[in-house]
């Protein structure tokens, strides 16, 4: 019975994947829509700045603010006494 369920699950996953690949064909991107007016593309520097460096800077600013504004007391761990 276990093999039957595994086969059914595999067939469902394969069918779903195949349908997703067929429905999202890149050939559909060749047809332009009405009112579609794309601008110029991004350069390599602009792309890296927008998708790599800007998120890193935002992360660093947030992490820095959390560390500076942390008002919790410093915790010192003491070794437990042996019984």
N, CA, C and O atoms as a MOPAC input file, in Angstrom:
PM7 MOZYME 1SCF
protein

 N      0.82300 1    -1.19700 1     0.00000 1
 C      0.00000 1     0.00000 1     0.00000 1
 C      0.86500 1     1.25800 1     0.00000 1
 O      0.47500 1     2.28700 1    -0.55200 1
 N      2.03500 1     1.17200 1     0.61800 1
 C      2.91800 1     2.32700 1     0.71700 1
 C      3.47400 1     2.72100 1    -0.65000 1
 O      3.62600 1     3.90500 1    -0.94800 1
 N      3.77600 1     1.71400 1    -1.48400 1
 C      4.30300 1     2.00300 1    -2.81600 1
 C      3.25100 1     2.69800 1    -3.67600 1
 O      3.57000 1     3.55200 1    -4.50300 1
 N      2.01300 1     2.32400 1    -3.46800 1
 C      0.92900 1     2.92100 1    -4.25200 1
 C      0.78900 1     4.41100 1    -3.93800 1
 O      0.61200 1     5.22900 1    -4.84100 1
 N      0.87000 1     4.75400 1    -2.65400 1
 C      0.78500 1     6.16800 1    -2.26000 1
 C      1.98400 1     6.95300 1    -2.77200 1
 O      1.84100 1     8.09800 1    -3.20200 1
 N      3.15700 1     6.34700 1    -2.72800 1
 C      4.35600 1     7.02200 1    -3.22000 1
 C      4.26200 1     7.25400 1    -4.72000 1
 O      4.64200 1     8.31700 1    -5.21200 1
 N      3.76600 1     6.27900 1    -5.43700 1
 C      3.59700 1     6.42100 1    -6.88300 1
 C      2.57300 1     7.49800 1    -7.21300 1
 O      2.77300 1     8.29300 1    -8.13100 1
 N      1.48900 1     7.52200 1    -6.47000 1
 C      0.45600 1     8.53900 1    -6.68600 1
 C      1.01100 1     9.94100 1    -6.40000 1
 O      0.74600 1    10.88200 1    -7.14800 1
 N      1.77200 1    10.06900 1    -5.32600 1
 C      2.36200 1    11.36500 1    -4.97300 1
 C      3.36800 1    11.81100 1    -6.02400 1
 O      3.39500 1    12.98300 1    -6.40300 1
 N      4.19700 1    10.88200 1    -6.49700 1
 C      5.16300 1    11.21000 1    -7.54100 1
 C      4.49200 1    11.63700 1    -8.83400 1
 O      4.92900 1    12.58900 1    -9.48000 1
 N      3.43700 1    10.94100 1    -9.21000 1
 C      2.71300 1    11.30100 1   -10.43100 1
 C      2.07100 1    12.67800 1   -10.29700 1
 O      2.08200 1    13.46200 1   -11.24600 1
 N      1.51900 1    12.97500 1    -9.13600 1
 C      0.91000 1    14.28400 1    -8.91100 1
 C      1.95600 1    15.39200 1    -8.97500 1
 O      1.72200 1    16.44200 1    -9.57300 1
 N      3.10800 1    15.15400 1    -8.35700 1
 C      4.17500 1    16.16000 1    -8.37000 1
 C      4.70400 1    16.37100 1    -9.78200 1
 O      4.93700 1    17.50600 1   -10.19500 1
 N      4.89300 1    15.28300 1   -10.52500 1
 C      5.38000 1    15.40200 1   -11.89700 1
 C      4.36800 1    16.13500 1   -12.77500 1
 O      4.74100 1    16.98500 1   -13.58300 1
 N      3.10200 1    15.80700 1   -12.61700 1
 C      2.06600 1    16.47400 1   -13.39900 1
 C      1.96900 1    17.95400 1   -13.08800 1
 O      1.81800 1    18.78100 1   -13.98800 1
 N      2.05600 1    18.28200 1   -11.81500 1
 C      1.99800 1    19.69200 1   -11.41600 1
 C      3.19400 1    20.45500 1   -11.96300 1
 O      3.04600 1    21.56900 1   -12.46500 1
 N      4.37300 1    19.86400 1   -11.86800 1
 C      5.57700 1    20.51500 1   -12.38400 1
 C      5.47900 1    20.71900 1   -13.88600 1
 O      5.82800 1    21.78600 1   -14.39200 1
 N      5.01100 1    19.71300 1   -14.59900 1
 C      4.86700 1    19.82200 1   -16.04700 1
 C      3.87800 1    20.91800 1   -16.42600 1
 O      4.13300 1    21.68900 1   -17.35100 1
 N      2.76600 1    20.99100 1   -15.72900 1
 C      1.78600 1    22.03500 1   -16.02600 1
 C      2.34000 1    23.42700 1   -15.73800 1
 O      2.08500 1    24.36800 1   -16.49000 1
 N      3.09400 1    23.55600 1   -14.65300 1
 C      3.69200 1    24.85500 1   -14.33300 1
 C      4.69500 1    25.26700 1   -15.40400 1
 O      4.74800 1    26.43700 1   -15.78500 1
 N      5.49200 1    24.31400 1   -15.89300 1
 C      6.45900 1    24.62700 1   -16.94700 1
 C      5.77300 1    25.00100 1   -18.25000 1
 O      6.22800 1    25.90100 1   -18.95600 1
 N      4.70000 1    24.32900 1   -18.56800 1
 C      3.99300 1    24.64300 1   -19.80700 1
 C      3.26100 1    25.97800 1   -19.73500 1
 O      3.19700 1    26.70500 1   -20.72700 1
 N      2.71700 1    26.30000 1   -18.58300 1
 C      1.94800 1    27.53700 1   -18.45500 1
 C      2.83500 1    28.77600 1   -18.34800 1
 O      2.40300 1    29.87600 1   -18.69000 1
 N      4.05600 1    28.61000 1   -17.88100 1
 C      4.94200 1    29.76800 1   -17.71800 1
 C      6.02800 1    29.77000 1   -18.77500 1
 O      7.19400 1    30.02800 1   -18.47600 1
 N      5.65600 1    29.48900 1   -19.97800 1
 C      6.60600 1    29.41700 1   -21.08100 1
 C      7.21600 1    30.78800 1   -21.35300 1
 O      6.49200 1    31.78400 1   -21.37600 1
 N      8.51900 1    30.86300 1   -21.55600 1
 C      9.14400 1    32.14900 1   -21.87200 1
 C      8.66800 1    32.71600 1   -23.20800 1
 O      8.81600 1    33.91300 1   -23.45400 1
 N      8.10100 1    31.87700 1   -24.07300 1
 C      7.61000 1    32.36900 1   -25.35500 1
 C      6.47700 1    33.37100 1   -25.16700 1
 O      6.24100 1    34.21100 1   -26.03500 1
 N      5.77300 1    33.28600 1   -24.03800 1
 C      4.70300 1    34.24700 1   -23.78400 1
 C      5.25100 1    35.64100 1   -23.51700 1
 O      4.51400 1    36.62200 1   -23.62300 1
 N      6.52300 1    35.74600 1   -23.17500 1
 C      7.11700 1    37.04600 1   -22.88400 1
 C      7.40500 1    37.83100 1   -24.15800 1
 O      7.67800 1    39.03000 1   -24.09000 1
 N      7.35000 1    37.18500 1   -25.30900 1
 C      7.63100 1    37.88400 1   -26.55800 1
 C      6.48000 1    38.76700 1   -26.99000 1
 O      6.68000 1    39.71200 1   -27.75300 1
 N      5.29000 1    38.47900 1   -26.52100 1
 C      4.11500 1    39.26000 1   -26.88800 1
 C      4.01700 1    40.47000 1   -25.97400 1
 O      3.96300 1    40.33900 1   -24.75100 1
 N      3.99400 1    41.65400 1   -26.58600 1
 C      3.92800 1    42.88500 1   -25.80100 1
 C      2.47600 1    43.20900 1   -25.47100 1
 O      1.58000 1    43.00300 1   -26.29000 1
 N      2.25800 1    43.71200 1   -24.27900 1
 C      0.92400 1    44.10800 1   -23.86200 1
 C      0.67100 1    45.55800 1   -24.26100 1
 O      1.60800 1    46.32400 1   -24.48500 1
 N     -0.61700 1    45.92600 1   -24.34800 1
 C     -0.96400 1    47.30800 1   -24.63700 1
 C     -0.50800 1    48.19600 1   -23.48700 1
 O     -0.73700 1    47.87300 1   -22.32100 1
 N      0.12700 1    49.29600 1   -23.80700 1
 C      0.59000 1    50.22600 1   -22.79100 1
 C      1.91500 1    49.83700 1   -22.16400 1
 O      2.39600 1    50.51900 1   -21.25900 1
 N      2.51100 1    48.75200 1   -22.63200 1
 C      3.79300 1    48.30500 1   -22.10900 1
 C      4.88600 1    49.21700 1   -22.65400 1
 O      5.07800 1    49.30200 1   -23.86700 1
 N      5.59400 1    49.89000 1   -21.77200 1
 C      6.63700 1    50.81300 1   -22.19800 1
 C      7.85400 1    50.61700 1   -21.28600 1
 O      8.07200 1    51.41500 1   -20.37400 1
 N      8.64300 1    49.57100 1   -21.51800 1
 C      9.78800 1    49.32600 1   -20.64700 1
 C     10.86100 1    50.38600 1   -20.82600 1
 O     11.05900 1    50.91200 1   -21.92100 1
 N     11.54100 1    50.68600 1   -19.74900 1
 C     12.62600 1    51.65100 1   -19.79400 1
 C     13.92800 1    50.96600 1   -20.14700 1
 O     13.95500 1    49.80000 1   -20.54100 1
 N     15.02300 1    51.72500 1   -19.99700 1
 C     16.33100 1    51.13800 1   -20.29400 1
 C     16.71800 1    50.18000 1   -19.17600 1
 O     16.25800 1    50.32200 1   -18.04200 1
 N     17.54400 1    49.22800 1   -19.49000 1
 C     17.96200 1    48.22900 1   -18.51600 1
 C     18.95800 1    48.80000 1   -17.51500 1
 O     19.50500 1    49.88500 1   -17.71500 1
 N     19.18400 1    48.06500 1   -16.44800 1
 C     20.14500 1    48.47400 1   -15.42800 1
 C     21.53900 1    48.01200 1   -15.81700 1
 O     21.70400 1    46.95500 1   -16.42700 1
 N     22.53800 1    48.80600 1   -15.46200 1
 C     23.91700 1    48.37500 1   -15.66900 1
 C     24.29500 1    47.39100 1   -14.56800 1
 O     23.53500 1    47.17700 1   -13.62400 1
 N     25.48100 1    46.79600 1   -14.70200 1
 C     25.93100 1    45.83000 1   -13.70500 1
 C     26.10900 1    46.51500 1   -12.34800 1
 O     25.73400 1    45.95700 1   -11.31700 1
 N     26.66900 1    47.69800 1   -12.34900 1
 C     26.86600 1    48.43400 1   -11.09400 1
 C     25.55300 1    48.79800 1   -10.42400 1
 O     25.41700 1    48.68200 1    -9.20600 1
 N     24.58900 1    49.23700 1   -11.21800 1
 C     23.28000 1    49.56700 1   -10.65800 1
 C     22.58600 1    48.33300 1   -10.10100 1
 O     21.94500 1    48.39000 1    -9.05100 1
 N     22.71700 1    47.22500 1   -10.80500 1
 C     22.08300 1    45.98500 1   -10.34000 1
 C     22.69800 1    45.51800 1    -9.03400 1
 O     21.97900 1    45.16000 1    -8.10100 1
 N     24.03700 1    45.51900 1    -8.95700 1
 C     24.70600 1    45.11600 1    -7.71600 1
 C     24.37000 1    46.07000 1    -6.57600 1
 O     24.14200 1    45.63800 1    -5.44600 1
 N     24.33900 1    47.34400 1    -6.86600 1
 C     24.00800 1    48.31400 1    -5.82600 1
 C     22.60100 1    48.14600 1    -5.30200 1
 O     22.35900 1    48.25200 1    -4.10000 1
 N     21.67300 1    47.88500 1    -6.20400 1
 C     20.26900 1    47.78100 1    -5.82700 1
 C     19.94000 1    46.47500 1    -5.11200 1
 O     19.17800 1    46.46900 1    -4.14500 1
 N     20.51300 1    45.36900 1    -5.58500 1
 C     20.11900 1    44.06100 1    -5.06500 1
 C     21.12800 1    43.42900 1    -4.11700 1
 O     20.81800 1    42.41300 1    -3.49600 1
 N     22.32900 1    43.99700 1    -3.98400 1
 C     23.33100 1    43.43600 1    -3.07800 1
 C     23.70700 1    44.44300 1    -2.00500 1
 O     23.52500 1    44.18200 1    -0.81600 1
 N     24.23000 1    45.59200 1    -2.41700 1
 C     24.78000 1    46.53200 1    -1.44600 1
 C     23.71100 1    47.26200 1    -0.63900 1
 O     23.88800 1    47.46700 1     0.56200 1
 N     22.61600 1    47.65500 1    -1.26300 1
 C     21.55800 1    48.34900 1    -0.52300 1
 C     20.95600 1    47.46500 1     0.57600 1
 O     20.78200 1    47.95100 1     1.69300 1
 N     20.63100 1    46.19300 1     0.31800 1
 C     20.12900 1    45.36000 1     1.41900 1
 C     21.16700 1    45.15400 1     2.52700 1
 O     20.81200 1    45.10600 1     3.70500 1
 N     22.45500 1    45.03200 1     2.15500 1
 C     23.49400 1    44.88000 1     3.17800 1
 C     23.60300 1    46.12400 1     4.05200 1
 O     23.76600 1    46.02200 1     5.26800 1
 N     23.51500 1    47.28900 1     3.43500 1
 C     23.58100 1    48.54300 1     4.20100 1
 C     22.35600 1    48.66800 1     5.11100 1
 O     22.48800 1    49.05200 1     6.27300 1
 N     21.18600 1    48.35200 1     4.60000 1
 C     19.96700 1    48.42200 1     5.41400 1
 C     20.05900 1    47.45100 1     6.58500 1
 O     19.68600 1    47.79700 1     7.70600 1
 N     20.55500 1    46.22600 1     6.33400 1
 C     20.72700 1    45.24600 1     7.40200 1
 C     21.70700 1    45.76200 1     8.44500 1
 O     21.45300 1    45.63300 1     9.64300 1
 N     22.82400 1    46.34500 1     8.01200 1
 C     23.82400 1    46.85300 1     8.95000 1
 C     23.26600 1    47.99400 1     9.79800 1
 O     23.55000 1    48.07300 1    10.99300 1
 N     22.47800 1    48.87200 1     9.19200 1
 C     21.87700 1    49.98100 1     9.94500 1
 C     20.90300 1    49.45100 1    10.99300 1
 O     20.92100 1    49.90100 1    12.13900 1
 N     20.06500 1    48.51200 1    10.61400 1
 C     19.10300 1    47.95600 1    11.57000 1
 C     19.82600 1    47.21800 1    12.69000 1
 O     19.47800 1    47.37800 1    13.86000 1
 N     20.82800 1    46.41000 1    12.34500 1
 C     21.57900 1    45.67900 1    13.36900 1
 C     22.30500 1    46.64700 1    14.29400 1
 O     22.35200 1    46.42800 1    15.50500 1
 N     22.87000 1    47.71200 1    13.73700 1
 C     23.54900 1    48.71100 1    14.56400 1
 C     22.59100 1    49.40900 1    15.50400 1
 O     22.91600 1    49.61600 1    16.67300 1
 N     21.41400 1    49.77800 1    15.01700 1
 C     20.43000 1    50.41700 1    15.88000 1
 C     19.97600 1    49.49400 1    16.99800 1
 O     19.79100 1    49.93600 1    18.13200 1
 N     19.79600 1    48.22200 1    16.69200 1
 C     19.39100 1    47.26900 1    17.72100 1
 C     20.47600 1    47.14600 1    18.77900 1
 O     20.17600 1    47.10600 1    19.97300 1
 N     21.72600 1    47.08700 1    18.35600 1
 C     22.82600 1    46.94200 1    19.31800 1
 C     22.99600 1    48.20500 1    20.16400 1
 O     23.23700 1    48.11100 1    21.36700 1
 N     22.87300 1    49.37900 1    19.55200 1
 C     23.05500 1    50.63200 1    20.29400 1
 C     21.90000 1    50.88300 1    21.25100 1
 O     22.11000 1    51.33000 1    22.37900 1
 N     20.68100 1    50.59600 1    20.80500 1
 C     19.51100 1    50.90000 1    21.61400 1
 C     19.10000 1    49.76500 1    22.54900 1
 O     18.06500 1    49.85200 1    23.21000 1
 N     19.89700 1    48.70800 1    22.60900 1
 C     19.59400 1    47.58700 1    23.49800 1
 C     19.80200 1    48.02700 1    24.93500 1
 O     20.91000 1    48.41000 1    25.31300 1
 N     18.76600 1    47.97700 1    25.72600 1
 C     18.84300 1    48.45200 1    27.11100 1
 C     18.82100 1    47.31100 1    28.11500 1
 O     18.64900 1    47.54500 1    29.31100 1
 N     18.98900 1    46.09800 1    27.65500 1
 C     18.99100 1    44.98400 1    28.59200 1
 C     20.30000 1    44.97400 1    29.36800 1
 O     21.32900 1    45.45300 1    28.89200 1
 N     20.23900 1    44.42900 1    30.55100 1
 C     21.41800 1    44.37800 1    31.39800 1
 C     22.38700 1    43.32800 1    30.87000 1
 O     21.98300 1    42.33700 1    30.26200 1
 N     23.66200 1    43.56400 1    31.11300 1
 C     24.66900 1    42.59100 1    30.71700 1
 C     24.52300 1    41.36100 1    31.59300 1
 O     24.47000 1    41.47000 1    32.81800 1
 N     24.45900 1    40.23100 1    30.99200 1
 C     24.26900 1    38.99900 1    31.73500 1
 C     25.60900 1    38.31900 1    31.92600 1
 O     26.35900 1    38.11200 1    30.97300 1
 N     25.89700 1    37.97800 1    33.15700 1
 C     27.13100 1    37.27700 1    33.47300 1
 C     26.74200 1    35.87200 1    33.91700 1
 O     25.96200 1    35.69300 1    34.85300 1
 N     27.29000 1    34.89500 1    33.23900 1
 C     26.99700 1    33.52000 1    33.64100 1
 C     28.02800 1    33.07200 1    34.64300 1
 O     29.23400 1    33.19100 1    34.42600 1
 N     27.53100 1    32.55600 1    35.74300 1
 C     28.41800 1    32.06800 1    36.79900 1
 C     28.37000 1    30.55000 1    36.81300 1
 O     27.31500 1    29.95000 1    36.60900 1
 N     29.51500 1    29.94000 1    37.05300 1
 C     29.49800 1    28.47000 1    37.10600 1
 C     28.67800 1    27.99600 1    38.29900 1
 O     28.69900 1    28.59900 1    39.37300 1
 N     27.96400 1    26.91100 1    38.08400 1
 C     27.12800 1    26.36300 1    39.15000 1
 C     28.01900 1    25.66900 1    40.18300 1
 O     29.04100 1    25.07400 1    39.84400 1
 N     27.61300 1    25.75800 1    41.43400 1
 C     28.35900 1    25.12200 1    42.51300 1
 C     28.13500 1    23.61000 1    42.44400 1
 O     27.03100 1    23.13600 1    42.17900 1
 N     29.20300 1    22.88100 1    42.68800 1
 C     29.09100 1    21.41900 1    42.65500 1
 C     28.54900 1    20.93500 1    43.98800 1
 O     28.93800 1    21.42500 1    45.04800 1
 N     27.65500 1    19.97700 1    43.92100 1
 C     27.04800 1    19.45700 1    45.14800 1
 C     27.82000 1    18.29800 1    45.71700 1
 O     27.43700 1    17.74900 1    46.75000 1

